[in-house]
Amino acid sequence: TVRPPRMSFTRPDGVTVIDTGIAGSAPAILDTVRAIGRQPEQVTEIVLTHYHDDHRGSAADLAAQTGATIIAHRIETPVIRGQQPQLAPVLLDWERPIFDAVSPKVPPASPVAVDREVEDGETLAGGGLVVHVPGHTPGSIALLAPAVGVLFTGDTIAEHNGAAILGFGNVDRAEAI
């Protein structure tokens, strides 16, 4: 089962949502915003770590309901806007069955405007630092949130048996490493 993300951080002047899950996840994200004592209009930033449909699927709906600024790396924006196709991942043998099982469950994301294109080293409104981590996709980013002591990695890093491993389904494995 594909679940909506639970990645966000709050600050006195708003809420930053990092990735939006698959299409249809906006209600669950807004329920989570309310559960932490905030209102949908307090979502001011939506950061997309990369262009895959399971990370940007609800960006258009969430932006329409909140008025938030959508932020992504400049390399990702043509795909997010629907102007270019996604690059296919180069899968290892062990990744193929997982990809084949999960992919059909991820609906295509609607194109959405990117309001702010970012580069490595830029700082967002909440103090998050953009870190360009290409390889999963060409413009994948991580977001360092020093105020809460967290690095949001998108799909660049995963966990297996308690250890950090390289994320799954990279378009350029060597670059991701």
Buried (B, 14 or more C-beta within 10 A) or exposed (E): EEEBBEBBBBBEEBBBBBBBBBBEBBEBBBEBBEEEEBEBEBBBBBBBBBBBBBBBBBBBBBBEBBEBBBBBBEBBBBBBBEEEEBEEBEBEEEBEEEBEEBEEEBEEBBEBEBBBBBEEEBEBBBBBBBBBBBBBBBBBBBBBBEEEEBBBBBBBBEEEEEEEEBBBBBBBBEEBE
